[in-house]
Amino acid sequence: MDGEAGPTEWGTTVGVGPWPGPWPEDPRYDPELLAHGDRRNVADRYRYWTVEAVVADLDARRHPFHVAIENFGHDLNIGTVVRTANAFLAAEVHVVGRRRWNRRGAMVTDRYQHLRHHADVGALAAHAAREELPLVAVDNGPGAVPLETADLPERCVLLFGQEGPGLTPEARAAASTTVSIAQFGSTRSINAGVAAGIAMHAWIRQHARLGLT
C-alpha cells in the first residue's frame, strides 16, 4: 500500500475510505487501497489506482518541457520544484550536481514525476543536445529577455540555479537563451522554487491545451 498521507482540511482527512460494494476488476486498482481506503494527495480520478497506473496515465499526457535545477549546495527548493513540475505535468526534472536532495518539499510527488541526475552542467547540456532540447536559463542577469514577453520553445529545458548565487557561469554559458522574471520590490531575487513555478506557468500559458485532464 502507498504510505503517502493525505492533507487535512478543517480536521477531516482528505481522501476516501474502503471501496464500497464489489471490487472493480480493472488492473489499475490497488487491492490494498481498495481494502483500506486511499488517503493520498492525488486527483480524484486516480483514487485507488496503483502508483504505476497513475504514472502510466500521466506519461500519455506529459508536456514536452523539462525542468533542470542545479544542486551544488543541497538546495531545499528542489522539492518544491519537483512538486510544481508534477502539477504542470513536465516531462522530466533534471537534478544537476549532487544526487541527493531533500524530498520533503516534494510531498511524495517524486513518485509520479520522472527524475534524471546529471553530474554537472556539461552532462545536462550533452543530454539536452541529443534530445534536441534547447536550454532556457531563468536568471535575472545582464542580457536576459523578459519572461513576460519571451516566446518559450515548446520543447525545452527550463534551467534554474540554486537559492542565493543563482545559475553558475557554466549554466549560463550552456543556455541558448536567458529569461528574467520582472520584479518591482527591493529584493534582488526571488525564491528559486517560486521562480520555477512562475516560469513553468508561463510555458503553460503559451503551449498547454487547457481543459484537457
Phi, psi and omega in degrees: 000141178292127184273009183292127178269136179278161178286169177243150179223120181054038176081000181253131180289132179283142178131198182227155178275192178305149182296126178277138176082192181297141181286145176290151180269358179301124183293349178289341184277143181266120182303322182290323177292321177299322184282323189248351183100162183236105181255015181288157177273072179234160176299151185303327183293344181258009178301132178075358180284151171291159176301317181299320180292322178296313181299318180298319179292319177297321181299331180285349186232005188298148176281156184275014175262148178244164177231136176230141178222134179286141184226072180256000180216033181051057182297125181288349181282347185299320178300319177295319179298317180296316180299317180291322177299323176294318181298323181265005174060051176291152180296311181207157168246128181252124177257121186251125180112235180292138183288322185278143176209159183285112185274356184300317182293342180286343179054041175072003180291345178295344175290336185250358185244131178289131181238143178223138180254141174231136184295327181205178182296325179301319179293320176298313181298321179294318178296315181298322179295318179297324182270002182056049179245109177294143177272124178247105180283141175247106188199136179273075181233175180300139177084359181287145177270136179302128178302327184295337180241358184284147172265105181281138176297147179294317175256118183195173171241119174275120190249127183236147174269179181270165183302135178099275185286342182074205182290145175286159176304325179296321180292317179297323180290329182282340184284143177281336176205159178232133178241150181237153179259126182297134177230148186232000181258201186270341185284150183284329183211168176247163181307137184298322178295321178293316179302319180297319179296320179296314182293319178296320180291328175299319176297315180302316182297329182275327194235337187286146174271095186292150179093351178263120180230000000 
